[in-house]
Amino acid sequence: MQKNITRQTVGIALFSALSFVVSLWEFPIFPATPFLQLDFSAVFTLLGGFMYGPVAGIIICAVKELIRFAMGSDTGGVGEIANFLVIFSLIIVPTVVYRFKKGLPVVIITLIIGVLCMICAALISNRFIMFPLYIKGGAAAAFESFWYYIVFFNLIKGVAVSIITFLLYKRLSALFRKINLQSSPENDTIEK
């Protein structure tokens, strides 16, 4: 029992660190909305959630956002909170369902649901958190001008993160078992 907790703690710490480092490499994909920065840190959140469960995924995401805030946030922590909510929305359905039902069709369906939840969370957090904070009185009008960029940005990000996670999971899970950071092989059934 203690050994499993230690393995899981080390794995979560590793994924949190990787998620933070990868989050530093972000870039805009639409010139009209440079505030929408694409990064692939959510890959490690999703991987950790699949390997260790949804609570681990949430912890990885929270630790990454706390480190970003501690390193000097441009948004006073509000951007980190909004990003946490958006990534939480992406990972929660796939990682919870995966604990109970494994297999390729389940993973694909739940990742699609996760991406749709992510888009909804991004729209809500931008409309009611980010835009009012930065634009104040003109938040509603600005949101009307940019909402479709938010949808497409999060669709691209969600699909990219899902595909990369899907491609990496089996290999990383095998590596983690080999170096004794994951105890049970039954979690390897993502591609079956």
C-alpha positions as CSV (number, residue, x, y, z in Angstrom):
1,M,0.0,0.0,0.0
2,Q,2.7,2.5,1.0
3,K,4.7,1.5,-2.0
4,N,1.8,2.3,-4.3
5,I,1.2,5.7,-2.7
6,T,4.9,6.5,-3.1
7,R,4.8,5.4,-6.8
8,Q,1.7,7.5,-7.5
9,T,3.2,10.5,-5.7
10,V,6.4,10.4,-7.7
11,G,4.4,9.9,-10.9
12,I,2.1,12.9,-10.1
13,A,5.1,15.0,-9.3
14,L,6.8,14.1,-12.5
15,F,3.7,14.8,-14.6
16,S,3.2,18.1,-12.8
17,A,6.8,19.2,-13.5
18,L,6.5,18.2,-17.2
19,S,3.2,20.0,-17.5
20,F,4.7,23.2,-16.1
21,V,7.8,23.1,-18.3
22,V,5.7,22.4,-21.4
23,S,3.3,25.2,-20.5
24,L,6.2,27.7,-20.9
25,W,6.2,27.0,-24.6
26,E,3.0,28.7,-25.7
27,F,2.1,30.5,-28.9
28,P,-0.9,32.1,-30.5
29,I,-2.5,30.4,-33.5
30,F,-4.9,33.2,-34.5
31,P,-3.4,36.7,-35.1
32,A,-6.6,38.4,-34.2
33,T,-6.6,36.8,-30.7
34,P,-3.0,36.8,-29.4
35,F,-4.3,36.3,-25.9
36,L,-5.3,32.7,-26.8
37,Q,-2.0,30.9,-26.3
38,L,-1.7,27.2,-27.4
39,D,0.5,24.9,-25.3
40,F,0.4,21.1,-24.8
41,S,0.8,21.0,-21.0
42,A,-2.7,19.4,-20.7
43,V,-1.2,16.2,-22.4
44,F,0.6,15.4,-19.1
45,T,-2.5,16.2,-17.1
46,L,-4.6,13.8,-19.2
47,L,-1.8,11.2,-19.1
48,G,-1.6,11.4,-15.3
49,G,-5.4,11.2,-15.1
50,F,-5.5,8.0,-17.2
51,M,-2.6,6.4,-15.3
52,Y,-3.5,7.4,-11.7
53,G,-7.1,8.5,-11.8
54,P,-9.1,11.7,-12.1
55,V,-8.0,13.1,-8.7
56,A,-4.3,12.8,-9.9
57,G,-5.2,14.6,-13.1
58,I,-6.8,17.4,-11.1
59,I,-3.8,17.6,-8.8
60,I,-1.4,17.8,-11.7
61,C,-3.4,20.6,-13.3
62,A,-3.6,22.5,-10.0
63,V,0.1,22.2,-9.2
64,K,1.0,23.4,-12.7
65,E,-1.2,26.4,-12.4
66,L,0.1,27.2,-8.8
67,I,3.7,27.0,-10.1
68,R,2.8,29.4,-13.0
69,F,1.2,31.8,-10.5
70,A,4.2,31.6,-8.2
71,M,6.6,32.3,-11.0
72,G,4.9,35.5,-11.8
73,S,1.4,35.6,-13.3
74,D,0.5,38.2,-16.0
75,T,-3.1,37.9,-14.9
76,G,-2.8,38.0,-11.1
77,G,-3.9,34.4,-10.9
78,V,-7.2,34.9,-12.8
79,G,-5.8,33.4,-16.0
80,E,-4.5,30.4,-14.0
81,I,-7.9,29.8,-12.4
82,A,-9.6,30.1,-15.8
83,N,-7.1,27.7,-17.4
84,F,-7.6,25.2,-14.5
85,L,-11.4,25.2,-15.1
86,V,-10.9,24.7,-18.8
87,I,-8.4,21.8,-18.4
88,F,-10.5,20.3,-15.6
89,S,-13.5,20.2,-18.0
90,L,-11.3,18.4,-20.6
91,I,-10.0,15.7,-18.3
92,I,-12.8,14.9,-15.9
93,V,-15.1,12.8,-18.1
94,P,-12.4,10.7,-19.8
95,T,-10.5,10.0,-16.6
96,V,-13.5,9.2,-14.5
97,V,-15.1,6.8,-17.1
98,Y,-11.7,5.2,-17.7
99,R,-11.5,4.1,-14.1
100,F,-14.6,1.9,-14.7
101,K,-14.6,1.1,-18.4
102,K,-11.6,0.8,-20.6
103,G,-11.0,0.3,-24.3
104,L,-10.5,2.3,-27.4
105,P,-14.2,3.1,-28.2
106,V,-14.8,4.4,-24.7
107,V,-11.6,6.5,-24.7
108,I,-12.5,8.1,-28.1
109,I,-16.1,8.9,-27.0
110,T,-15.1,10.3,-23.7
111,L,-12.3,12.4,-25.2
112,I,-14.8,13.9,-27.6
113,I,-17.1,14.7,-24.7
114,G,-14.1,16.2,-22.9
115,V,-13.3,18.5,-25.8
116,L,-16.9,19.6,-26.0
117,C,-16.9,20.3,-22.2
118,M,-13.6,22.2,-22.6
119,I,-15.1,24.4,-25.3
120,C,-18.2,25.2,-23.1
121,A,-15.9,25.9,-20.1
122,A,-13.7,28.2,-22.2
123,L,-16.7,30.2,-23.4
124,I,-18.1,30.6,-19.9
125,S,-14.7,31.5,-18.3
126,N,-13.8,34.0,-21.0
127,R,-17.3,35.6,-21.0
128,F,-17.6,35.8,-17.2
129,I,-14.0,35.9,-15.9
130,M,-11.4,36.9,-18.4
131,F,-13.2,39.5,-20.5
132,P,-14.9,41.4,-17.6
133,L,-11.5,41.5,-15.8
134,Y,-9.6,43.0,-18.7
135,I,-12.2,44.8,-20.8
136,K,-14.5,45.9,-18.0
137,G,-17.6,47.7,-19.5
138,G,-17.0,46.5,-23.0
139,A,-16.7,42.8,-22.1
140,A,-20.0,41.7,-23.6
141,A,-19.3,43.4,-27.0
142,A,-15.8,42.1,-27.1
143,F,-16.9,38.6,-26.3
144,E,-19.4,38.8,-29.2
145,S,-16.6,39.7,-31.5
146,F,-14.3,36.8,-30.4
147,W,-16.4,33.9,-29.2
148,Y,-15.9,31.9,-32.4
149,Y,-12.1,32.2,-32.1
150,I,-12.5,30.8,-28.5
151,V,-14.5,27.9,-29.9
152,F,-12.0,27.1,-32.7
153,F,-9.0,27.6,-30.5
154,N,-10.2,25.2,-27.9
155,L,-11.4,22.7,-30.5
156,I,-7.9,22.7,-32.0
157,K,-6.2,22.5,-28.6
158,G,-8.6,19.8,-27.3
159,V,-8.2,17.6,-30.3
160,A,-4.4,18.0,-30.5
161,V,-4.0,17.2,-26.8
162,S,-6.3,14.2,-27.1
163,I,-4.4,12.8,-30.1
164,I,-1.0,13.3,-28.5
165,T,-2.2,11.7,-25.3
166,F,-3.6,8.8,-27.2
167,L,-0.3,8.3,-29.1
168,L,1.9,8.5,-25.9
169,Y,-0.2,6.7,-23.3
170,K,0.7,3.1,-24.1
171,R,4.4,3.8,-24.4
172,L,4.6,5.9,-21.3
173,S,2.5,3.4,-19.3
174,A,4.9,0.6,-20.2
175,L,7.9,2.8,-19.3
176,F,6.4,3.8,-16.0
177,R,5.8,0.1,-15.1
178,K,9.4,-0.7,-16.1
179,I,10.8,2.0,-13.8
180,N,8.3,1.0,-11.1
181,L,6.1,4.1,-11.1
182,Q,2.9,2.3,-12.2
183,S,2.0,-0.9,-10.5
184,S,-0.8,-2.5,-12.6
185,P,-0.8,-3.5,-16.3
186,E,-4.6,-3.3,-16.5
187,N,-4.4,0.4,-17.2
188,D,-2.7,-0.3,-20.5
189,T,-5.9,-1.1,-22.3
190,I,-6.5,2.3,-24.0
191,E,-5.8,0.9,-27.4
192,K,-7.8,-2.4,-27.1
